[in-house]
Amino acid sequence: MSNNVNWDANGEWKAQGEWGSATPGRTFSVAKWQQRLDELRATYHVPGAALAILVDGQVYEIASGVLHRGTGVAVTTDSVFLCGSIAKVYTATMVMRLVDQGKIDLDGAVVDMLPEFATPDPEATAQITVRQLLSHTGGVTNDFNYDGGRGDDCLAEFVKAAREVALDCKPGTGTSYGGLGFVVLGRLIEVVTGTTWDQAVQDLLATPLGLDQLVTLPEQALRFRVAMSHLGDPGQYPDPAPAWDIMPRAVAPAARVISTAGDMVRFAKMHLDGGRAADGTAVLSAETVAAMQHQEIEVPDKWTVSGDGWGLGWTLYNWDGIKGFGHDGAAIGQYAYLRAIPEAGVAVALLTNGGGARQLYAALFRELLAELAGVRMPEAFAPADPPIEVDIAPFVGTYRRAGVVITVSKRDDGSAHMLYEFVDEMKDMSPPLSMDLTPMSDTVFAASGAGPSFSEDYMPVVFTTLTDGTQACYVGMRTTPKQPVAAH
């Protein structure tokens, strides 16, 4: 638990603030939110969860459930979880520290700073900038989980292998969620700093911010109480997974930081405080903090992660005029959610280890952000109500990107269908997904049958046209271009 905490007669903590004064007359009830976390965790069969809330300068930490259903070890506020893709904002923050120091050119071509970087398209290789990789507009793909080994050269090996991976789209023509780009940025950090990405996390973030339980490697995590991953069918408690984490070391800049909820909120607080650490140290310049939260591009899919756009690393939100930033993460049954609302000075992090984590997040954050920041989160994504009719014919065809083939078809009864297949290096990721498409609007459809690993109810499928005229299908924030019809 955090220091400087005062209890009142009703068992509530009065926010005195680790780094500032409390809002007069406002108290934060830990007892209330402990009870609510316990209730919702049980409702959605989440084995364990850790919650941290920044309000009025004070960080509150709450734990619920168990780290491992096999051992029954309880979650505590100092327990660490796999945080998945939230790693991207840690990598982005390190890149921007080095931009501040004049060691990385934000708008320079990546290949000029990292000559080992390449794509199958030489013209695109020469164009892709650091800014584009940070904002998912560089056209690089997400679904490339190359195992570069366990050695300190793993990122270099990944970047070498990535030279052969096709782009999702041409740089600057649209947005496509690109984890590959963040591994490239991780390698750029290594070249600039002369150390490994893992060590750079400690040097550039953990040490100056006092994040004692921010680590990146399994051997580091084992010093702490570690959450086990759990997998299973929806509607019941999942079982411990066969492995804690199957992601190779090389993808860590895009997909693995290990943290407590409290340390994650303290990381976000630096971004709320103009780049300053708790002791006043300037980790980022105020201008750089603002640049990271500035919208670089609007996204067609506003539902998969409830985001309206992307900044430099951050997912950006606009809740009826109240702006926020954050990110989601997933790692073999562990799910993490971070949201920050600058005008309210509020940040919330939720870390979980399986079960209906997204339902828990949606219910809990809807209540928390409404009370603390006046935020009204959107309702869950679903087909239009009342139903509407949209002809799928203009979108029928085959769409392809690295590792994925999407086939959209029209049945004899006029209904729409989508087959989502993992191919090539991704073929073992999941069996083919056969999904019915029900319209939400003229270009947005709700896919059912995706399964709990991809969505809890309906998965958004968005048909869009990129700025170069390419038709594309947008699923899971990834752009998949439509393939030309073969001439007969």
C-alpha positions as CSV (number, residue, x, y, z in Angstrom):
1,M,0.0,0.0,0.0
2,S,1.0,3.6,-0.5
3,N,2.4,5.8,2.3
4,N,0.8,8.9,3.8
5,V,-2.6,7.3,4.3
6,N,-5.1,8.5,6.8
7,W,-8.1,6.5,7.8
8,D,-11.4,8.1,8.9
9,A,-14.1,6.8,11.1
10,N,-15.9,5.1,8.2
11,G,-12.8,3.0,7.1
12,E,-12.1,5.4,4.2
13,W,-8.7,6.6,3.2
14,K,-8.5,10.4,3.0
15,A,-6.3,11.4,0.0
16,Q,-3.4,13.4,1.5
17,G,-1.3,12.9,-1.6
18,E,2.1,11.4,-2.1
19,W,3.0,14.4,-4.3
20,G,0.4,17.0,-3.5
21,S,-2.6,18.2,-1.6
22,A,-6.0,16.5,-1.7
23,T,-9.0,18.1,-3.3
24,P,-10.9,19.7,-0.3
25,G,-13.7,17.5,1.0
26,R,-13.0,14.5,-1.3
27,T,-12.2,11.1,0.0
28,F,-11.5,7.9,-1.8
29,S,-13.2,4.8,-0.3
30,V,-10.8,1.9,-0.5
31,A,-13.3,-0.3,1.3
32,K,-15.9,0.4,-1.3
33,W,-13.7,-0.4,-4.3
34,Q,-12.2,-3.4,-2.6
35,Q,-15.7,-4.8,-2.3
36,R,-16.6,-3.9,-5.8
37,L,-13.5,-5.5,-7.3
38,D,-14.1,-8.6,-5.3
39,E,-17.7,-8.8,-6.6
40,L,-17.0,-8.2,-10.2
41,R,-13.9,-10.5,-10.2
42,A,-16.2,-13.3,-8.9
43,T,-19.0,-12.4,-11.4
44,Y,-16.6,-12.7,-14.4
45,H,-14.6,-15.6,-13.1
46,V,-11.2,-13.8,-13.0
47,P,-8.9,-15.8,-10.7
48,G,-6.9,-12.7,-9.5
49,A,-6.7,-9.0,-10.1
50,A,-4.7,-6.0,-8.9
51,L,-6.1,-2.5,-9.1
52,A,-4.3,0.8,-8.6
53,I,-5.9,4.3,-8.7
54,L,-4.3,7.7,-8.8
55,V,-6.6,10.4,-7.4
56,D,-5.6,13.8,-5.9
57,G,-2.0,12.9,-6.1
58,Q,-2.4,9.7,-4.0
59,V,-1.9,6.2,-5.3
60,Y,-4.2,3.6,-3.8
61,E,-3.6,-0.1,-4.4
62,I,-6.1,-3.0,-4.0
63,A,-5.7,-6.7,-4.6
64,S,-8.3,-9.5,-5.0
65,G,-8.3,-13.3,-5.6
66,V,-5.4,-15.7,-6.2
67,L,-2.2,-15.6,-8.3
68,H,-2.5,-19.3,-9.1
69,R,-5.6,-21.4,-8.8
70,G,-3.4,-24.5,-8.3
71,T,-1.5,-23.2,-5.3
72,G,-4.1,-20.7,-3.9
73,V,-1.5,-18.1,-3.3
74,A,-3.3,-14.8,-2.8
75,V,-2.8,-11.7,-4.9
76,T,-1.2,-8.8,-3.0
77,T,-0.6,-5.2,-4.0
78,D,3.1,-6.1,-4.6
79,S,2.3,-8.9,-7.0
80,V,3.6,-8.6,-10.6
81,F,1.6,-9.5,-13.7
82,L,2.5,-9.9,-17.4
83,C,1.2,-6.7,-19.1
84,G,1.4,-7.6,-22.8
85,S,1.2,-4.7,-25.3
86,I,1.3,-2.0,-22.6
87,A,5.0,-2.6,-23.1
88,K,4.6,-0.4,-26.2
89,V,4.1,2.8,-24.2
90,Y,7.2,2.0,-22.1
91,T,9.2,1.6,-25.3
92,A,7.7,4.8,-26.7
93,T,8.6,6.7,-23.6
94,M,12.2,5.5,-23.8
95,V,12.4,6.5,-27.5
96,M,11.0,10.0,-26.6
97,R,13.6,10.3,-23.8
98,L,16.3,9.8,-26.4
99,V,14.5,12.2,-28.8
100,D,14.7,14.8,-25.9
101,Q,18.4,14.1,-25.6
102,G,18.9,14.6,-29.4
103,K,20.0,11.0,-29.9
104,I,17.0,10.0,-32.0
105,D,15.4,12.0,-34.8
106,L,11.6,11.6,-34.4
107,D,10.9,12.5,-38.1
108,G,14.1,10.9,-39.5
109,A,14.0,7.7,-41.5
110,V,14.5,4.6,-39.3
111,V,17.0,3.1,-41.7
112,D,19.2,6.2,-41.5
113,M,19.6,5.5,-37.7
114,L,19.4,1.7,-37.9
115,P,20.9,0.5,-41.2
116,E,20.0,-3.1,-40.4
117,F,16.3,-2.3,-40.7
118,A,14.6,-3.2,-44.0
119,T,11.3,-4.3,-45.5
120,P,10.6,-6.2,-48.8
121,D,9.7,-2.8,-50.3
122,P,12.9,-0.6,-50.7
123,E,10.9,2.6,-51.3
124,A,8.9,2.0,-48.1
125,T,12.1,1.2,-46.2
126,A,13.5,4.6,-47.1
127,Q,10.3,6.4,-46.0
128,I,9.4,4.8,-42.6
129,T,10.0,7.2,-39.8
130,V,10.3,6.8,-36.0
131,R,7.1,8.9,-35.7
132,Q,5.2,6.5,-38.0
133,L,6.3,3.4,-36.0
134,L,5.2,5.1,-32.8
135,S,1.8,6.0,-34.2
136,H,1.2,2.7,-36.1
137,T,1.2,4.5,-39.4
138,G,4.4,2.9,-40.8
139,G,2.5,0.0,-42.4
140,V,4.5,-2.7,-40.6
141,T,2.6,-5.7,-39.3
142,N,1.8,-7.0,-35.8
143,D,1.6,-10.8,-36.2
144,F,5.2,-11.7,-36.5
145,N,6.5,-13.4,-33.3
146,Y,10.0,-14.4,-34.5
147,D,12.0,-16.1,-31.8
148,G,15.5,-14.5,-31.8
149,G,16.7,-16.7,-29.0
150,R,17.4,-15.9,-25.4
151,G,20.7,-14.1,-26.0
152,D,21.3,-10.4,-25.9
153,D,21.4,-10.4,-29.7
154,C,17.7,-11.5,-29.9
155,L,16.4,-8.1,-31.1
156,A,19.0,-7.8,-33.7
157,E,18.1,-11.3,-34.9
158,F,14.4,-10.3,-35.0
159,V,15.1,-7.2,-37.1
160,K,17.2,-9.2,-39.5
161,A,14.3,-11.7,-40.0
162,A,11.7,-9.0,-40.3
163,R,13.3,-7.7,-43.5
164,E,11.3,-10.4,-45.3
165,V,7.9,-9.6,-43.7
166,A,5.4,-7.9,-46.0
167,L,3.9,-4.6,-45.0
168,D,0.2,-4.4,-44.1
169,C,0.0,-1.2,-46.2
170,K,2.2,1.5,-47.6
171,P,3.7,3.9,-45.0
172,G,1.5,6.9,-44.2
173,T,-1.6,5.5,-46.0
174,G,-3.5,4.4,-42.9
175,T,-3.1,3.0,-39.5
176,S,-2.3,-0.7,-38.8
177,Y,-1.4,-1.9,-35.4
178,G,2.2,-2.8,-35.8
179,G,4.1,-4.6,-33.0
180,L,7.0,-5.4,-35.3
181,G,7.7,-1.6,-35.4
182,F,8.1,-1.5,-31.6
183,V,10.7,-4.3,-31.7
184,V,12.5,-2.3,-34.3
185,L,12.3,0.7,-32.0
186,G,13.6,-1.5,-29.2
187,R,16.6,-2.4,-31.3
188,L,17.1,1.3,-32.1
189,I,17.2,2.0,-28.3
190,E,19.9,-0.7,-28.0
191,V,22.1,0.8,-30.7
192,V,21.7,4.3,-29.3
193,T,22.3,3.4,-25.7
194,G,24.9,0.6,-26.2
195,T,23.0,-1.7,-23.9
196,T,20.1,-4.2,-24.1
197,W,16.5,-3.1,-24.3
198,D,15.9,-4.9,-21.0
199,Q,18.7,-2.9,-19.3
200,A,17.5,0.3,-20.9
201,V,14.1,-0.2,-19.2
202,Q,15.9,-0.1,-15.9
203,D,18.2,2.8,-16.8
204,L,15.7,5.1,-18.5
205,L,12.5,4.3,-16.7
206,A,12.6,2.1,-13.6
207,T,15.5,3.8,-11.8
208,P,14.6,7.5,-12.4
209,L,10.9,6.8,-11.6
210,G,11.5,4.6,-8.6
211,L,9.6,1.7,-10.1
212,D,11.2,-1.1,-8.0
213,Q,9.0,-3.8,-9.5
214,L,9.1,-3.0,-13.2
215,V,11.1,-5.8,-14.9
216,T,11.1,-7.5,-18.3
217,L,12.7,-11.0,-17.9
218,P,11.3,-14.1,-16.2
219,E,14.5,-14.5,-14.1
220,Q,13.9,-11.0,-12.8
221,A,10.2,-11.6,-12.1
222,L,10.8,-14.6,-9.9
223,R,12.1,-12.3,-7.2
224,F,8.5,-11.2,-6.7
225,R,5.0,-12.7,-6.2
226,V,4.2,-13.6,-9.8
227,A,0.7,-14.0,-11.3
228,M,0.2,-17.3,-13.2
229,S,-1.6,-17.2,-16.5
230,H,-4.9,-19.0,-16.7
231,L,-6.9,-20.2,-19.8
232,G,-10.4,-21.7,-20.2
233,D,-13.9,-21.4,-21.6
234,P,-16.0,-18.4,-20.7
235,G,-18.5,-18.6,-17.9
236,Q,-16.3,-20.5,-15.5
237,Y,-13.0,-20.1,-13.7
238,P,-10.1,-20.9,-16.0
239,D,-7.3,-23.3,-15.1
240,P,-3.5,-22.5,-14.9
241,A,-2.0,-22.4,-18.4
242,P,0.5,-24.9,-19.6
243,A,3.2,-22.2,-19.6
244,W,3.4,-18.8,-17.8
245,D,4.4,-17.0,-21.0
246,I,5.2,-18.3,-24.5
247,M,6.3,-15.1,-26.1
248,P,10.0,-15.0,-27.2
249,R,12.4,-12.6,-25.5
250,A,12.7,-10.6,-28.8
251,V,9.1,-9.3,-28.8
252,A,9.4,-7.7,-25.4
253,P,9.6,-4.1,-26.6
254,A,6.1,-4.7,-28.1
255,A,4.7,-7.2,-25.7
256,R,6.3,-7.8,-22.3
257,V,6.8,-5.7,-19.3
258,I,6.1,-7.2,-15.9
259,S,4.8,-4.8,-13.2
260,T,2.6,-4.2,-10.3
261,A,-0.5,-2.1,-10.8
262,G,0.9,0.6,-8.5
263,D,4.1,0.9,-10.5
264,M,2.1,1.2,-13.7
265,V,0.0,4.0,-12.3
266,R,3.2,5.8,-11.1
267,F,4.6,5.5,-14.7
268,A,1.4,7.1,-16.0
269,K,1.6,9.8,-13.3
270,M,4.9,11.0,-14.8
271,H,3.0,11.5,-18.1
272,L,0.3,13.5,-16.2
273,D,2.9,15.6,-14.4
274,G,4.6,17.1,-17.4
275,G,7.3,14.4,-17.5
276,R,8.5,14.7,-13.9
277,A,9.2,11.9,-11.5
278,A,8.0,11.9,-7.9
279,D,11.3,13.5,-6.7
280,G,11.0,16.3,-9.4
281,T,13.5,14.7,-11.8
282,A,12.7,15.6,-15.4
283,V,12.3,12.3,-17.2
284,L,10.6,13.8,-20.3
285,S,10.2,17.4,-21.3
286,A,6.7,18.9,-21.0
287,E,6.7,19.4,-24.8
288,T,7.5,15.8,-25.4
289,V,4.8,14.6,-23.0
290,A,2.3,16.8,-24.9
291,A,3.5,15.4,-28.2
292,M,2.9,11.8,-27.1
293,Q,-0.7,12.7,-26.2
294,H,-1.3,14.6,-29.5
295,Q,-3.4,12.7,-32.0
296,E,-1.4,11.6,-34.9
297,I,-4.2,9.7,-36.7
298,E,-7.9,8.8,-36.2
299,V,-8.7,5.1,-36.3
300,P,-11.5,3.4,-38.2
301,D,-12.1,0.9,-35.4
302,K,-13.2,2.8,-32.3
303,W,-14.3,-0.3,-30.4
304,T,-11.6,-3.0,-30.1
305,V,-9.7,-1.0,-27.5
306,S,-12.3,1.8,-27.2
307,G,-9.8,4.2,-28.7
308,D,-10.5,7.2,-31.0
309,G,-7.0,7.7,-32.3
310,W,-3.3,7.1,-31.7
311,G,-0.6,9.5,-30.4
312,L,3.1,8.5,-30.1
313,G,2.7,5.2,-28.4
314,W,-0.5,6.1,-26.5
315,T,-4.0,5.0,-27.5
316,L,-6.2,8.2,-27.2
317,Y,-9.7,8.4,-26.0
318,N,-12.4,11.1,-26.2
319,W,-15.3,10.5,-23.9
320,D,-17.8,13.3,-24.8
321,G,-15.1,15.9,-24.8
322,I,-13.1,14.5,-21.9
323,K,-9.8,13.3,-23.3
324,G,-7.7,10.5,-22.0
325,F,-4.8,8.2,-22.9
326,G,-3.8,4.6,-22.1
327,H,-3.3,1.2,-23.6
328,D,-4.4,-2.4,-23.3
329,G,-2.3,-5.5,-23.0
330,A,-2.8,-9.3,-23.4
331,A,-0.3,-12.1,-22.7
332,I,-1.5,-15.8,-22.7
333,G,-4.5,-15.3,-20.4
334,Q,-3.2,-12.2,-18.6
335,Y,-4.9,-8.9,-19.5
336,A,-3.9,-5.4,-18.5
337,Y,-5.7,-2.1,-18.8
338,L,-4.4,1.5,-18.2
339,R,-6.4,4.7,-18.5
340,A,-5.4,8.3,-17.6
341,I,-7.5,11.4,-17.7
342,P,-5.3,14.5,-17.6
343,E,-7.9,17.1,-16.7
344,A,-8.9,15.1,-13.6
345,G,-5.4,14.0,-12.7
346,V,-6.7,10.4,-12.5
347,A,-5.1,7.2,-13.7
348,V,-6.3,3.6,-13.2
349,A,-4.5,0.4,-13.9
350,L,-6.1,-3.1,-13.7
351,L,-4.0,-6.3,-14.0
352,T,-5.6,-9.7,-14.3
353,N,-4.6,-13.3,-14.8
354,G,-7.5,-14.9,-16.8
355,G,-11.2,-15.3,-17.1
356,G,-13.6,-12.6,-18.3
357,A,-11.1,-9.9,-17.8
358,R,-12.5,-7.5,-20.4
359,Q,-16.0,-7.7,-18.8
360,L,-14.4,-7.0,-15.4
361,Y,-12.5,-4.0,-16.9
362,A,-15.6,-2.6,-18.7
363,A,-17.8,-2.8,-15.6
364,L,-15.2,-1.6,-13.1
365,F,-13.7,1.3,-15.2
366,R,-17.2,2.5,-16.2
367,E,-18.0,3.0,-12.5
368,L,-14.6,4.3,-11.4
369,L,-14.0,6.8,-14.2
370,A,-17.6,8.1,-13.9
371,E,-17.1,8.8,-10.2
372,L,-13.5,10.1,-10.3
373,A,-13.4,11.9,-13.7
374,G,-17.0,12.4,-14.9
375,V,-16.3,10.0,-17.8
376,R,-19.1,8.2,-19.6
377,M,-17.6,5.2,-21.3
378,P,-19.4,3.9,-24.4
379,E,-21.6,0.9,-24.3
380,A,-20.3,-2.5,-25.5
381,F,-20.0,-2.9,-29.2
382,A,-23.0,-4.7,-30.8
383,P,-25.0,-4.8,-34.1
384,A,-27.4,-1.9,-34.9
385,D,-30.6,-1.9,-32.8
386,P,-33.1,-1.9,-34.4
387,P,-31.5,-4.1,-37.1
388,I,-30.5,-2.5,-40.4
389,E,-29.8,-4.1,-43.8
390,V,-26.5,-3.6,-45.6
391,D,-25.5,-5.4,-48.7
392,I,-22.1,-7.1,-48.2
393,A,-21.5,-7.5,-51.9
394,P,-19.1,-4.5,-52.3
395,F,-16.9,-6.0,-49.6
396,V,-16.9,-9.6,-50.8
397,G,-13.5,-11.0,-51.6
398,T,-10.1,-12.1,-50.2
399,Y,-8.0,-9.9,-48.0
400,R,-4.4,-10.8,-47.1
401,R,-1.5,-9.6,-44.9
402,A,1.4,-11.3,-43.3
403,G,0.2,-14.3,-41.4
404,V,-3.6,-13.8,-42.0
405,V,-6.1,-14.4,-44.8
406,I,-9.6,-13.1,-44.5
407,T,-12.4,-14.3,-46.9
408,V,-15.6,-12.3,-46.9
409,S,-18.6,-14.0,-48.7
410,K,-22.3,-13.5,-49.3
411,R,-24.5,-16.5,-48.6
412,D,-27.5,-17.5,-50.7
413,D,-29.9,-16.0,-48.2
414,G,-28.0,-12.6,-48.5
415,S,-26.3,-12.9,-45.1
416,A,-22.7,-12.0,-44.6
417,H,-19.9,-14.4,-43.5
418,M,-16.2,-14.0,-42.8
419,L,-13.5,-16.7,-42.5
420,Y,-10.4,-15.5,-40.6
421,E,-7.4,-17.8,-41.1
422,F,-3.9,-17.7,-39.7
423,V,-1.4,-18.9,-42.2
424,D,2.4,-19.2,-42.7
425,E,4.3,-18.6,-39.5
426,M,1.1,-17.8,-37.7
427,K,-0.8,-21.0,-38.7
428,D,-0.6,-22.5,-35.2
429,M,-2.0,-19.4,-33.5
430,S,-5.6,-20.5,-33.7
431,P,-7.9,-22.7,-35.8
432,P,-9.8,-20.8,-38.6
433,L,-12.5,-18.5,-37.2
434,S,-15.9,-18.8,-39.0
435,M,-18.0,-15.7,-38.2
436,D,-21.4,-14.3,-39.1
437,L,-21.4,-10.6,-39.9
438,T,-24.3,-8.4,-38.7
439,P,-24.3,-4.7,-39.8
440,M,-23.8,-1.9,-37.3
441,S,-23.5,0.7,-40.1
442,D,-22.8,0.9,-43.8
443,T,-19.2,-0.1,-43.3
444,V,-19.0,-1.6,-39.8
445,F,-20.1,-5.1,-39.0
446,A,-20.3,-7.1,-35.8
447,A,-18.7,-10.5,-36.0
448,S,-20.0,-13.3,-33.8
449,G,-18.2,-16.6,-33.2
450,A,-14.7,-15.2,-32.8
451,G,-14.3,-16.7,-29.3
452,P,-13.2,-15.2,-26.0
453,S,-9.6,-14.9,-27.0
454,F,-10.6,-12.2,-29.6
455,S,-13.7,-10.6,-28.1
456,E,-16.3,-11.1,-25.4
457,D,-19.4,-10.7,-27.5
458,Y,-19.0,-9.1,-30.9
459,M,-15.8,-8.3,-32.8
460,P,-15.8,-5.1,-34.9
461,V,-15.0,-5.6,-38.6
462,V,-14.6,-2.4,-40.5
463,F,-14.3,-1.9,-44.2
464,T,-12.3,1.1,-45.2
465,T,-10.4,2.7,-48.1
466,L,-6.8,3.8,-47.5
467,T,-5.5,7.2,-48.7
468,D,-3.9,5.5,-51.7
469,G,-7.2,4.0,-52.8
470,T,-6.6,0.5,-51.5
471,Q,-9.7,-1.2,-50.1
472,A,-9.1,-2.9,-46.8
473,C,-10.7,-4.9,-44.0
474,Y,-9.8,-3.7,-40.5
475,V,-9.9,-6.3,-37.8
476,G,-8.3,-6.1,-34.4
477,M,-6.8,-2.7,-35.4
478,R,-4.9,-4.4,-38.2
479,T,-5.3,-3.4,-41.8
480,T,-5.7,-6.2,-44.3
481,P,-5.7,-5.1,-48.0
482,K,-8.2,-6.6,-50.5
483,Q,-6.6,-8.8,-53.1
484,P,-7.2,-8.1,-56.8
485,V,-9.6,-10.4,-58.5
486,A,-7.6,-12.8,-60.8
487,A,-8.3,-12.4,-64.5
488,H,-9.9,-15.4,-66.2
